[in-house]
Each structure stands twice: as C-alpha cells, then as structure tokens.
C-alpha cells in the first residue's frame, strides 16, 4: 500500500478549497474513510458526506485523529483556530495552511515549538484535477514532509515546492487568476460562469480586488493590473 494511502487526513474548514483538495485526493490513493472534515455549521459538510468523508463540528477531533491537518479557513480566523487546537498538535503531525497572506513565520508563532508547518496555495481547478498548487516548507519541515504532501496532492493538478516569496504572486496569478478565465473548470463543472466566479470571490479577498480592477478599465491592461492588485491584496492580508 502506498504511504499516502495510509495517512489520516484532516480538514479544518469546509469551503471550496478544502473540497477541491479533498476531491483531488480521492482521485488518487486516499480513501474517504481516512479523511475527516470539521466546520462550525453543517452548511458545507453535506457535499463531503456524499463522497463518503466523515464530518464533525469539532476542530479538536480532526486534529487528534489526523497525521496531516489542512487548515482551510479564512486568514482572519487563523489565530483563533490555531490557538484552539494548539495543545493537541504533536511534533509528528504536518500542519498545512491554505490561508492567503498568512506567512510561515506567523503560523509557527501561533503553533507549539518545533511544529511541522507547510504553507500551501491551491486554486479552484483542483475540483477537476487541473489545479496549480505551490507550497513552501516551514523551519522544521523536511524534504520528506514535502514529498508526502506532493504525493497526497498529485491528482489535484500541478504541484511544486517553491520559495515562500513566490506564494503571494501565485495567489494573485493562479489562485485568483482562475476567476479571470477558466475553460476546463467551466466545461466540466456544469456550473454557470457567474456561479464559479462567486465561489472563488471571497468578500474582501484577493480575487474580488483583482476583478474590481478589471472592471475599471480595458481588458488587456487590466488583466496585468488585476494580477498585481490580487498579489498585493495577498500580501496585505498577511499584515492584518
């Protein structure tokens, strides 16, 4: 059995990014029985249950039962969530954050000393296994940790390890840029373009800032400005 198939995977947060990553994993070697997802309400949990994934309202339950924990909540929620579960995190677990703008240094400050932390930026086409995912290793993360993450995510799309400084640029270009035009996702999802745009446009987030810039001027120049605007927003989120 492959190593990644044996891993117990947890998700704190049940939004679109968590769903896209989980769905991509299931198309690989990960079994639904090895995934558990938590969220404060049941609103987004039903679609995970339809895939055979266990759900709960307890973040602590997810952490205590997982080898790899994906923290997939909005950036402003990161401190509260990590403080809540911090005492249950062990030095053997891998904590993967997908929060835009939240740096490795910030994550490591909130977590117990010597925690293994990885910062990941996926994008919505993970839903159709055509995502672009970049990750950066924290101070205590080793090459083997990155290799495990890559193995878990390989069916989500293109996955690459990069310097952390590239993550915010990727957020603006690929994390948000998918909303500026995504053919395969539109074709395979069966959803209206406006619905896909709404799913990736978090209020106050990077994508909505980029789209606002697009609507202010001509498309060609605005596309470049939109990426710059979304990238800057990703950096700004990390300062809050």
C-alpha positions in Angstrom: 0.0 0.0 0.0 1.3 3.5 -0.8 2.4 5.6 2.1 -0.1 8.4 1.3 -3.0 5.9 1.3 -2.2 5.2 5.0 -2.2 8.8 6.1 -5.1 10.1 8.2 -6.1 13.5 6.6 -8.0 16.2 8.4 -9.5 19.5 7.2 -10.4 22.4 9.5 -12.8 24.3 7.3 -15.2 23.0 4.6 -15.0 25.7 1.9 -14.3 25.4 -1.8 -10.6 25.0 -1.4 -10.9 22.2 1.1 -13.5 20.5 -1.1 -11.3 20.8 -4.2 -8.3 19.3 -2.4 -10.2 16.5 -0.8 -11.9 15.6 -4.1 -8.5 15.6 -5.8 -7.0 13.3 -3.1 -9.9 10.8 -3.6 -9.0 10.5 -7.3 -5.6 9.3 -6.1 -4.7 6.8 -3.4 -6.5 8.4 -0.4 -9.6 6.6 0.9 -12.7 8.5 2.1 -12.5 6.7 5.4 -9.2 8.3 6.0 -10.4 11.9 5.7 -12.3 13.9 8.3 -13.6 17.5 7.9 -14.7 20.0 10.5 -16.8 23.2 10.2 -18.8 25.2 12.7 -22.1 24.7 10.7 -23.5 21.9 8.6 -23.9 24.1 5.5 -20.9 22.9 3.5 -20.5 19.5 5.1 -23.1 17.6 3.1 -21.1 17.5 -0.1 -18.2 15.9 1.8 -20.5 13.3 3.2 -21.7 12.5 -0.3 -18.1 11.5 -1.1 -18.0 9.1 1.9 -16.0 11.5 4.1 -16.6 11.8 7.8 -17.6 15.2 9.2 -17.7 16.9 12.6 -18.2 20.2 14.2 -15.1 19.7 16.4 -11.7 21.0 15.2 -10.1 19.2 18.1 -11.5 15.9 16.9 -10.0 16.5 13.5 -6.5 17.3 14.9 -6.4 14.4 17.3 -7.3 12.0 14.6 -5.1 13.2 11.8 -1.5 12.8 10.6 -1.8 15.7 8.2 -4.1 18.6 9.0 -5.1 21.2 6.4 -6.1 24.5 7.9 -8.5 25.8 5.3 -10.2 28.8 7.0 -10.2 32.5 6.1 -7.0 34.4 7.0 -8.6 36.4 9.9 -9.7 33.1 11.5 -6.2 31.5 11.6 -5.2 32.9 15.1 -8.4 31.8 16.8 -8.4 28.3 15.2 -4.7 27.6 15.9 -4.9 28.8 19.5 -7.9 26.5 19.9 -6.2 23.3 18.7 -2.6 24.2 19.6 -2.4 22.0 22.7 -3.4 18.9 20.7 -0.8 19.3 18.0 2.2 16.9 18.2 5.7 17.2 16.6 4.8 14.3 14.3 1.9 16.0 12.6 2.1 18.1 9.5 0.1 21.3 9.6 -0.7 22.7 6.1 -2.2 26.2 5.9 -4.0 27.3 2.8 -4.8 30.8 4.2 -3.9 33.6 1.8 -1.3 36.0 3.1 -0.6 34.2 6.3 3.2 33.6 6.4 5.1 30.6 7.7 6.6 32.8 10.5 3.1 33.8 11.6 1.9 30.2 11.6 5.0 29.0 13.5 4.5 31.7 16.1 0.9 30.5 16.8 1.8 26.8 16.9 3.8 24.8 19.5 7.6 25.0 19.2 9.1 22.7 16.6 5.7 22.1 14.8 6.0 20.9 11.2 4.3 23.6 9.1 3.8 23.9 5.3 2.2 26.8 3.5 0.1 25.8 0.5 -1.7 27.9 -2.1 -4.1 25.8 -4.3 -6.7 27.1 -6.7 -10.3 26.1 -7.6 -9.5 24.0 -10.6 -8.4 21.3 -8.1 -12.1 20.4 -8.4 -11.4 19.0 -11.9 -7.8 17.8 -11.2 -6.4 20.8 -13.1 -5.2 22.9 -10.3 -1.9 24.7 -9.8 -0.6 24.3 -6.3 2.6 25.8 -4.8 3.9 25.0 -1.3 6.7 26.3 0.9 8.3 24.4 3.8 8.5 25.8 7.3 11.5 25.8 9.5 11.0 22.3 10.9 9.6 20.7 7.7 11.9 18.3 5.9 12.1 17.2 2.4 10.2 14.0 3.3 7.3 16.1 4.5 7.2 18.0 1.2 7.4 14.7 -0.7 4.4 13.3 1.3 2.4 16.4 0.6 3.2 16.2 -3.1 2.2 12.6 -3.1 -1.1 13.4 -1.5 -1.9 16.3 -3.9 -0.5 15.0 -7.2 -4.0 14.2 -8.6 -5.2 17.8 -7.9 -3.0 19.1 -10.7 0.5 20.6 -11.0 2.2 20.7 -7.5 5.6 22.4 -6.9 7.7 23.3 -4.0 8.9 27.0 -4.2 10.4 29.7 -2.0 7.8 31.3 0.2 8.2 34.7 -1.6 6.5 33.1 -4.6 3.3 32.2 -2.8 1.7 35.7 -2.8 2.5 36.1 -6.5 0.9 32.7 -7.2 -2.1 33.8 -5.2 -2.6 36.8 -7.5 -1.9 34.9 -10.7 -3.2 31.4 -10.3 -5.2 31.4 -7.0 -7.3 34.5 -8.1 -6.5 34.4 -11.8 -8.7 31.4 -12.3 -11.7 33.7 -11.9 -10.4 35.8 -14.8 -10.9 32.9 -17.2 -11.0 29.1 -16.6 -12.1 26.9 -19.6 -11.9 23.4 -18.3 -13.5 24.2 -14.9 -16.4 25.9 -16.7 -16.8 22.9 -19.1 -16.5 20.1 -16.6 -18.3 21.6 -13.6 -21.6 22.2 -15.3 -22.0 25.5 -13.4 -22.8 29.0 -14.7 -19.8 31.2 -15.1 -21.3 33.7 -12.6 -21.5 30.9 -10.0 -17.9 29.8 -10.5 -16.8 33.5 -10.1 -18.9 33.8 -6.9 -17.3 30.6 -5.5 -13.7 31.9 -5.8 -14.5 35.5 -4.8 -14.3 35.7 -1.1 -15.6 39.1 0.2 -12.6 41.3 0.9 -10.2 38.7 -0.6 -7.6 38.7 -3.3 -9.8 37.8 -6.3 -12.5 40.4 -5.8 -9.8 43.0 -5.7 -8.5 41.8 -9.0 -11.9 41.7 -10.6 -12.7 45.2 -9.5 -9.5 46.4 -11.2 -10.6 44.5 -14.4 -13.9 46.3 -14.4 -12.3 49.7 -14.1 -10.5 49.7 -17.5 -9.7 48.0 -20.7 -9.2 44.2 -20.5 -5.6 43.8 -21.7 -4.1 46.4 -19.4 -6.5 45.5 -16.7 -5.5 41.8 -16.7 -2.0 42.8 -15.8 -3.2 45.3 -13.2 -5.7 42.7 -11.8 -2.9 40.2 -11.1 -0.8 42.9 -9.5 -3.8 44.0 -7.4 -4.6 40.5 -6.3 -1.0 39.8 -5.4 -0.8 43.0 -3.3 -4.0 42.0 -1.5 -2.5 38.7 -0.6 0.4 40.5 0.9 -1.9 42.9 2.7 -3.9 40.0 4.2 -0.7 38.7 5.9 -0.2 42.0 7.7 -3.6 42.0 9.5 
